[in-house]
Amino acid sequence: MQLAGYFNRVDKTQWQSMAKGMGVPLVLLAILGMVVLPLPAVLLDILFSFNIALSLVVILVAVFTRRPIDFGIFPLVLLIATVLRLALNVASTRVVLLEGHEGGDAAGKVIQAFGEVVIGGNYAVGIVVFAILLIINFKVVTAGAGRISEVSARFTLDAMPGKQMAIDADLNAGYIDQDEARKRREEITSEADFYGSMDGASKFVKGDAVAGLFIMLINIVGGLFIGMIQHDLAFGQAIEIYTILTIGDGLVAQIPSLLLSVATAIIVTRENDDQEMGFELTKQLADKRALYVTAALLFVMGIVPGMPHFAFLTFAVLVGGYAYLRDYLQARRDAMPEVVEDSPELTAQPAEVKELGWDDVQHVDTIGLEVGYRLIPLVDRAQGGELLTRIKGVRKKLSQELGFLIPPVHIRDNLDLDPNAYTIAMLGVTIGDAEIAHDNELAINPGQVFGKLDGRPTKDPAFGLDAVWIKPGQREHAQTLGYTVVDAATVVATHLSQLLTNNAYQLLGHEEVQQLLDMLAKQSPKLVEGLVPDILPLSTVVKVLQTLLYEGVPIRDMRTIVQTLSEYGPKSQDPDVLVSAVRIALKRLIMQEINGGKQEIPVITLAPELEQMLHQSLQAGGEDGAGIEPGLAEKMQQSLNEASQQQELAGEPAVLLTSGMLRPVLSRFLKHAVQGLHVLSYQEIPDDKQIRIVSAVGQ
């Protein structure tokens, strides 16, 4: 018995699923039957009434739906309703032409009512009314809705990559989880599919409006021919009978068509916000200033002699009264105190002033970005700002390149700054600032361009290159002239990336180094367990890693770094000695960062006499370069600057090759004096690489 009951439940479920799935195929077969088989007048009345009811339901759902994509089945409903209406046109045309000579109700009561009651039985009036409805539907509603559908579909598809990147950025930053990201991606896909379908569905509506005109003309001409030749009717009698029936048939079809066209226009013109259309209209149209001015104008028109005083003055009073009532109610709401239910603050006495504590001490942000008020749109997602996404991308890129997690960037507005200015601070100290135009784009001169641009000349904040602020419409022209064009958000993000790269050593502290050691311990526990504090204190490891970052060496290969420190730590605790040992161990990585995978390395060397003089200065106590005679230091910096610029023009890296003893001193001495110069020791050149001396300084 239980098994039989189980099969009964299964059969019932299957029959329910089959019944639900057979609905649409049966409707399509019924539509095909209307085209092929003749229908009685009573059935036509039922189907015409159903068609009008369906159109009313569709337009009301379009009005009450909160978001356009919530009515995602609308394109399919529009297609089925259009095909149904065209099939009804074919069926009613067959009945009108076959039975029209018998009287006005030969094609059914609905067509008769629209032909006699709606247009008063006057076929001339019917033709005019039908023509007006056709023009409104075809030239106004359908044309506008079709254009909006096309533009919306194009813009939605173009915006998909940017929306997908924004979701990925939020996911990587931890603002959303995997489920929320999946939900947002599905919404983006549904939105694109919906507007793409609407673009195609609007073509059905347009074609339906055109078909209505041709069907009416064919029915009138065919009715005259059949009535006069086959049924021996007089011309006047034939044209009156068949024209009224044709106009009635056309109006029965054209009114639902107009309703669906309006529903289409409502769907495609609404913003994709989660609000009902009635609420949006009330909120945005009920501006008290507009209502008061409208009431005043209606009052003036109402007192002009010859005008319909009652109508204009009545609406003036209604509009003015409505505006005053809204203003009064809003003032009452603003004056009411805010009450929070079950809040102890309602009955409690005023709290005593809290004593100051350590929580009141403001800590400085590790990385801070302050913007003027005109640059707020760059960081406001509600206004389409992309700077937050760009900064997340900068943090991710630098974290992968340098080998440790870049801290978050705290962004705030600062009214003390110039409106178009921003400042970048690290540990409370400003390390960079600039002024930009958030609504313009920056055309950067990479070194060779083929013309000038109209705009405001400036300097690229990140690299100091010549640049011009231009309007967005000049982008293509600037690119054809050889300029590199970027938007304002990219300018700020690039400037931030450059400053973080140059000052990365300040971001690495004891906590970050401990995190790196803990991560390495998960893979190589034996390698890490004896390093801190048995061999080296954590502060020495931090100093070594900071120095590597200061000299532009990434610390991604922590395994090699820790292995080298474990090997050389028992021999020396001097950070400079340990840095030199680590650099030699990382020589392949250093060379790859400088010269890629090329076998030949162009280098700049020092003359033997100059190198000997520097060794003597070092032995005299000038470990930081201060012992170098000022005149000699100036000449050496000038010569190295010229050699570095020549290498840059040749598209090659600038590398100064010197002894291992001089390398740390010259690296610190030349870091800010000669931009882009890499100082290497002889031991840091991999064995499989060949050197090519391009110049010798001091000869």
MOHU-V250010 format. One record per run of one state. SS is the DSSP state (~ for helix, > for strand, _ for the rest). FROM is the first residue (numbers start at 1). TO is the last residue. Records with the same first field share a line. If there is no record, write none. Layout:
SS = FROM-TO / FROM-TO
This chain:
_ = 1-1 / 37-40 / 65-67 / 72-73 / 103-108 / 119-122 / 174-177 / 231-234 / 270-276 / 286-287 / 304-308 / 336-343 / 347-357 / 361-366 / 372-372 / 380-380 / 384-386 / 403-408 / 414-420 / 427-428 / 436-440 / 445-455 / 460-465 / 471-471 / 481-483 / 503-503 / 508-509 / 524-524 / 530-530 / 536-537 / 551-557 / 569-574 / 586-586 / 596-599 / 607-607 / 620-629 / 650-653 / 659-659 / 671-676 / 685-689 / 698-699
~ = 2-36 / 41-64 / 68-71 / 74-102 / 109-118 / 123-173 / 178-230 / 235-269 / 277-285 / 288-303 / 309-335 / 344-346 / 358-360 / 373-379 / 381-383 / 387-402 / 472-480 / 488-502 / 504-507 / 510-523 / 525-529 / 531-535 / 538-550 / 558-568 / 575-585 / 587-595 / 608-619 / 630-649 / 660-670 / 682-684
> = 367-371 / 409-413 / 421-426 / 429-435 / 441-444 / 456-459 / 466-470 / 484-487 / 600-606 / 654-658 / 677-681 / 690-697
